[in-house]
Amino acid sequence: MFRWVWIPLCIWVPGAFIGFFLTHPDALNTENWRTLCLIRVVWQWAGAIWFGISLTRFARSTQGAVKLVASLGLFGLLLCWGAVFDLIAGERIIRGEISTVQWHERYAPSTKYGTGSYYGVADFTVKNQNDSAIFTFREGEAHNFGNLKNTCNNGRVEVTYLRFLGRVLKYECVK
């Protein structure tokens, strides 16, 4: 009987870590972001509810079972709140000019596997008449986005992004 608690726990808890990789910037694009976000949300939410049901079965008590299952279900949704809100709101598109570019370095501290290192980060501000958005890129992607300022017509770009996950899905020049 005790195994019925450990099986959902062993599926749900790793889902919190795997969920990050499902919605990692390299994994998402304009075609697949809804599917990957939905997989993450369902995995976290259903896993939490399954764990709550298993706990109530293990305790052999129905007193407070609905509260426990509802609380764990809410906690499962909180683990992936950015994906939930992006599924509700959808992707955002901003067309405008790259107005500011700020380059700076960040330090990744040393671990037992290696020494610390610095890496380049760039913050780009895209503005139009009504809106503005700041995007942060690391190293290679920052150089690619930075080249758009020089190659595009006065740095005019169109950026498709997810607001709550902070992921850029696509960027291109606007003519």
Helices and strands as residue ranges (DSSP letters): H 3-22, H 33-59, H 65-78, H 81-89, E 92-108, E 117-127, E 132-138, H 139-151, G 153-155, E 156-162, E 167-173
